[in-house]
């Protein structure tokens, strides 16, 4: 009987190995999901500012500011991208760093459910940050001063009225490159089909 069972093992192994692989993958996936669902908090000092919505900590962790989008590089010495980068750099210096969390801190400003709550994107952590000196939202400040736009699927329109005020008053980049900022705002104001 034992020998009979042993002879059948190679046949059963063909079935057993894929099943064991599925269980192992499931356990690993659950560990990753649990880790991603845990809130992340960072105290950020002297970050390297990459652009108006992304920076790198001294530990080489890339962070994307939740709920906003600033102009990106277009390959032609993009003045709005550089201006947004320099503005964020100056704000961080003036305000003594930032305290960041994976929880969306400006939830009370939202006017619709947030569609995309992922905590990571393209190898970056998506975090809400506040300036250490006064507790002001970094994302709201960048939009209010005209150096970024509301990113609807990530913000629930939390910063839309700040963006409208900045555009109407031609603050920051709205006064330098209104058309480019308007185009970015229109693009980031759309929701993907998955949000519908």
C-alpha positions, -999 to +999 in steps of 0.1 A: +000+000+000+028+024+009+046+016-023+015+020-043+010+055-028+046+063-035+043+053-071+014+077-076+032+106-060+048+119-093+013+121-108-001+138-077+029+161-076+018+176-110-013+187-092+002+194-058+029+218-069+007+243-086-017+242-056+011+248-032+024+276-054-010+293-053-011+290-015+024+304-012+016+333-035-016+340-016+003+342+017+029+365+003+001+387-013-016+390+021+016+401+037+021+428+011-015+439+013-013+441+051+019+461+049+004+485+023-027+490+045-007+501+075-004+539+077+030+553+068+044+584+086+076+603+078+093+633+092+110+649+063+141+671+066+161+685+037+144+665+009+157+666-026+129+683-046+124+666-079+095+687-091+064+705-077+048+673-065+076+648-059+106+647-036+132+623-023+140+619+014+176+616+027+169+578+029+163+578-009+125+572-005+105+589-033+073+606-022+045+620-043+023+646-028-013+633-027-041+650-046-021+674-068-001+674-100+025+699-109+039+705-145+063+678-157+094+680-178+086+684-215+122+680-228+124+717-238+136+732-206+101+734-192+099+767-172+067+758-153+083+725-141+114+742-129+094+771-113+072+746-094+103+727-082+120+758-070+088+771-053+084+738-034+121+738-025+118+773-010+086+765+009+102+735+025+133+755+035+111+784+050+089+760+070+115+737+085+106+705+068+074+684+066+055+657+084+039+633+060+014+604+063-003+580+040-037+590+054-053+618+033-052+647+057-074+671+037-104+647+036-126+674+051-121+695+019-133+668-005-166+672-024-168+637-038-154+603-029-117+598-037-115+574-066-078+563-063-065+558-027-034+538-037-005+544-013+022+539-040+026+548-076+056+543-099+079+534-070+068+564-049+048+566-017+017+588-021+016+609+011-002+639+025+023+663+040+021+693+063+047+720+069+063+716+103+063+753+112+025+760+108+008+727+100-004+739+065-011+713+039+017+712+013-006+702-015-032+729-007-004+755-005+011+745-039-024+747-056-034+779-038-002+797-048-006+785-084+022+760-088+001+728-091-034+717-100-061+696-083-057+659-093-094+649-090-091+611-089-066+614-059-082+644-042-120+642-045-117+678-057-103+689-023-082+716-039-105+726-069-116+759-054-081+769-045-071+761-081-100+782-095-090+812-073-053+809-084-064+807-120-088+837-117-061+858-100-033+845-123-012+835-093+021+816-098+023+797-130-012+808-140+003+842-146+033+828-165+018+799-186-019+801-183-027+778-213-003+751-201-018+752-165-054+752-179-046+721-201-030+703-171-061+712-149-085+699-176-065+667-180-063+661-142-099+670-137-110+639-157-119+606-139-109+573-155-137+549-164-128+527-134-140+555-111-175+557-127 
